[in-house]
């Protein structure tokens, strides 16, 4: 049974980053959280974006899987858990419910790294927004206010989707 990650049998054309973002919705004023990326960030430095990050192998404790199916180690709900952890790390917030799926996109970073981005939305559960984990500032915006910020392309549409979903 595998107890460490091994790329010996991996196919190079099937390896990519798995990235998640989450639109956090605040019901009291129908606004969503955006965070400003650090100026030295490798991707879109200084732009306003959504809380997010990569799911990495280190997030999985291979010694303690949720289930073992023959020689296959299973971990249940890793994406949902990742989104919750990201939000706490990057913004100091919790969500009050299971994140809602908004969509996905394949993109290639400027350094050539292929990536899959999965987008979620959820209502805020608690905490006060505080930028962290590579972000330097935070703001709450609605679908019109986002246009006043130098933001990552497309997040205005995600914010609008979340507002419609939760309103």
C-alpha positions in Angstrom: 0.0 0.0 0.0 1.3 3.5 -0.9 2.5 5.5 2.0 4.2 8.2 0.0 3.6 10.1 -3.2 5.3 8.5 -6.1 5.5 10.0 -9.6 7.2 7.0 -11.2 4.0 5.9 -13.0 2.5 9.3 -13.5 2.1 10.6 -17.0 3.6 14.0 -17.6 0.6 15.2 -19.6 -1.8 14.4 -16.7 0.0 16.5 -14.0 -1.3 20.0 -13.2 -2.0 22.3 -10.3 -5.4 22.0 -8.6 -6.5 25.5 -7.5 -9.7 26.6 -5.7 -11.2 30.0 -5.1 -14.2 30.9 -3.0 -16.6 33.9 -3.3 -17.6 34.7 0.3 -21.0 36.3 0.5 -22.1 38.6 3.4 -25.9 38.6 3.7 -26.2 41.7 5.8 -25.2 44.0 2.9 -25.2 41.5 0.0 -21.4 42.1 -0.6 -18.6 39.7 -1.4 -15.0 39.6 -0.1 -12.1 40.4 -2.3 -8.4 40.3 -1.3 -5.4 42.1 -2.8 -2.6 39.9 -4.0 0.9 40.7 -2.8 3.0 42.8 -5.1 5.6 40.1 -5.4 3.1 37.3 -6.1 4.2 35.0 -8.9 0.7 35.2 -10.5 -1.2 38.5 -11.0 0.8 40.5 -8.5 -1.1 43.4 -6.9 -4.5 42.4 -8.4 -7.6 42.1 -6.3 -8.9 38.5 -6.3 -10.8 35.9 -4.4 -9.5 33.9 -1.5 -7.9 30.8 -3.0 -4.9 28.5 -3.3 -3.5 25.2 -4.4 -4.5 21.8 -3.0 -1.1 20.0 -2.4 -0.1 16.5 -1.6 1.0 17.6 1.9 -2.7 18.1 2.7 -3.1 14.3 2.7 -1.8 12.2 5.6 -1.1 8.9 3.8 -0.7 7.1 7.1 -4.4 8.0 8.0 -6.7 7.7 5.0 -10.5 7.8 5.6 -10.9 4.5 3.9 -8.7 1.8 2.3 -10.1 0.1 -0.8 -7.6 -2.7 -1.6 -4.4 -0.8 -2.2 -6.1 2.5 -2.8 -6.1 5.1 -0.1 -9.3 7.3 0.0 -9.7 10.7 1.5 -13.3 12.0 1.7 -14.2 15.7 1.0 -10.7 17.0 0.4 -11.8 19.9 -1.8 -14.4 21.1 0.6 -12.0 20.9 3.5 -9.4 22.7 1.5 -11.7 25.6 0.7 -12.6 26.0 4.4 -9.0 25.9 5.5 -8.0 28.4 2.8 -10.6 30.9 3.9 -9.4 30.7 7.5 -5.8 31.1 6.4 -6.2 33.8 3.8 -9.0 35.9 5.3 -9.6 34.8 8.9 -13.2 33.8 8.1 -15.3 30.7 8.4 -18.2 29.6 6.2 -21.6 28.6 7.6 -22.4 25.9 5.1 -21.1 23.6 2.5 -19.5 25.6 -0.4 -21.6 25.8 -3.5 -20.0 24.9 -6.8 -19.8 27.8 -9.3 -17.7 26.4 -12.1 -14.2 25.5 -13.3 -11.6 26.6 -15.8 -8.4 25.2 -17.2 -5.6 27.8 -17.5 -1.9 28.0 -18.1 0.1 30.2 -15.8 2.7 32.6 -17.2 5.5 30.2 -16.2 3.8 27.4 -18.3 2.3 25.5 -15.4 -1.1 23.9 -16.4 -3.8 24.5 -13.8 -7.4 23.5 -13.1 -9.3 26.1 -11.1 -12.6 25.1 -9.3 -14.7 28.0 -8.1 -17.0 27.9 -5.1 -19.3 30.3 -3.2 -20.5 30.3 0.4 -22.1 32.6 3.0 -19.9 33.9 5.7 -20.1 31.9 8.9 -18.0 34.0 11.2 -14.9 36.0 11.8 -13.7 39.4 10.7 -12.0 39.7 7.3 -8.3 40.1 7.7 -5.9 39.6 4.7 -3.2 37.0 5.2 -1.4 34.1 3.4 0.0 36.2 0.5 -2.8 38.8 0.5 -2.2 42.4 1.7 -5.7 44.0 2.0 -9.4 43.1 2.0 -12.6 44.8 0.8 -16.3 43.9 0.6 -17.9 44.8 -2.8 -21.0 44.3 -4.8 -21.2 43.6 -8.5 -20.8 47.3 -9.3 -18.2 48.2 -6.8 -15.8 45.5 -8.0 -15.2 47.7 -11.2 -13.4 50.3 -9.0 -10.7 47.7 -8.2 -7.8 46.4 -10.4 -9.1 42.9 -10.2 -8.4 39.5 -11.7 -10.4 39.1 -14.9 -13.7 37.3 -14.4 -14.2 37.6 -10.7 -16.8 40.3 -11.3 -18.9 37.6 -12.9 -18.3 35.2 -10.0 -19.3 37.8 -7.5 -22.5 38.5 -9.5 -23.2 34.7 -9.6 -22.8 34.4 -5.8 -25.0 37.4 -5.1 -27.8 35.9 -7.3 -27.3 32.5 -5.7 -27.7 33.8 -2.2 -30.1 36.7 -2.6 
